[in-house]
Amino acid sequence: MTKQSTSIGWLAAALLASAAPASGSLGGPAESVDADRVKLQGALMRMTRNDRFALHEIRAASGTLVREYVSPTGVVFAVVWEGPALPDFRQVLGDHFEDYRHAVREARTGRRGRGAFRASGRDFVVESSGHPRAFFGRAYLPSLLPQGLQPEEIR
């Protein structure tokens, strides 16, 4: 293999890697929290730890507070939002964004209006409510909840 073909190979690999979608938060590694902060144009406001999880709080440029719960194994198992605008769900829900869209469609079927909803699916729960300037909700993966943590504690 020539030096030029090796360089082209590395360039092609780099371009393919940069074209791949970013790993999203929910269900993703703890490192994805920083990618969310950047995408949300936010600031890490606080990070706390206990024996069951680490909690990262990001204040998005929109003013919305996003909380990401990370298990001791380093996986984001829940995302909570509250504030004047909805977060970029494609970013914070990552690979579970389509689960979210499906849950919204199912929750809205046969209903009028835009009220609160709760929907669950294949190891995915989403609850959302609010109106402009006052949105809140959460999404979590029940199978990834640390032992002893109840869904009601995710807020």
Number of C-alpha atoms within 10 A of each C-alpha: 5 7 8 8 10 11 11 12 12 11 12 12 12 11 11 10 11 10 9 8 10 15 19 23 30 28 23 20 17 22 15 22 26 16 17 25 21 14 15 20 13 20 15 17 13 11 13 10 13 9 8 16 21 18 19 21 22 26 21 24 15 15 16 22 24 28 25 31 30 29 23 15 12 15 21 30 26 29 27 22 24 23 21 17 20 23 25 14 16 16 23 32 25 22 18 23 17 13 20 23 13 15 21 18 12 16 15 16 9 7 9 7 6 10 11 14 15 16 19 20 13 8 12 19 19 21 18 19 15 17 14 9 14 13 17 23 20 20 26 26 21 17 10 16 21 16 9 7 12 10 14 6 6 17 15
